[in-house]
């Protein structure tokens, strides 16, 4: 679990669809969240031994 706190907006504003009018702080917040989620998926895939898209299979630790 993690908390990605920003006092510039309102609750769950970062979960809405991106728009051209989004302020920079919101765009940055969403990018951070995407990176965190991608990391979770990569770790999970690694644990399962799923190919990484580059043709390599990664195996998790026993």
Secondary structure as a PSIPRED ss2 file (coil, helix, strand):
# PSIPRED VFORMAT (PSIPRED V4.0)

   1 X C   1.000  0.000  0.000
   2 X C   1.000  0.000  0.000
   3 X C   1.000  0.000  0.000
   4 X C   1.000  0.000  0.000
   5 X C   1.000  0.000  0.000
   6 X C   1.000  0.000  0.000
   7 X C   1.000  0.000  0.000
   8 X C   1.000  0.000  0.000
   9 X C   1.000  0.000  0.000
  10 X C   1.000  0.000  0.000
  11 X C   1.000  0.000  0.000
  12 X C   1.000  0.000  0.000
  13 X H   0.000  1.000  0.000
  14 X H   0.000  1.000  0.000
  15 X H   0.000  1.000  0.000
  16 X C   1.000  0.000  0.000
  17 X C   1.000  0.000  0.000
  18 X C   1.000  0.000  0.000
  19 X C   1.000  0.000  0.000
  20 X C   1.000  0.000  0.000
  21 X C   1.000  0.000  0.000
  22 X C   1.000  0.000  0.000
  23 X C   1.000  0.000  0.000
  24 X H   0.000  1.000  0.000
  25 X H   0.000  1.000  0.000
  26 X H   0.000  1.000  0.000
  27 X H   0.000  1.000  0.000
  28 X H   0.000  1.000  0.000
  29 X H   0.000  1.000  0.000
  30 X H   0.000  1.000  0.000
  31 X H   0.000  1.000  0.000
  32 X H   0.000  1.000  0.000
  33 X H   0.000  1.000  0.000
  34 X H   0.000  1.000  0.000
  35 X H   0.000  1.000  0.000
  36 X H   0.000  1.000  0.000
  37 X H   0.000  1.000  0.000
  38 X H   0.000  1.000  0.000
  39 X H   0.000  1.000  0.000
  40 X H   0.000  1.000  0.000
  41 X H   0.000  1.000  0.000
  42 X H   0.000  1.000  0.000
  43 X H   0.000  1.000  0.000
  44 X H   0.000  1.000  0.000
  45 X H   0.000  1.000  0.000
  46 X H   0.000  1.000  0.000
  47 X H   0.000  1.000  0.000
  48 X H   0.000  1.000  0.000
  49 X C   1.000  0.000  0.000
  50 X C   1.000  0.000  0.000
  51 X E   0.000  0.000  1.000
  52 X C   1.000  0.000  0.000
  53 X C   1.000  0.000  0.000
  54 X C   1.000  0.000  0.000
  55 X C   1.000  0.000  0.000
  56 X C   1.000  0.000  0.000
  57 X E   0.000  0.000  1.000
  58 X C   1.000  0.000  0.000
  59 X C   1.000  0.000  0.000
  60 X C   1.000  0.000  0.000
  61 X C   1.000  0.000  0.000
  62 X C   1.000  0.000  0.000
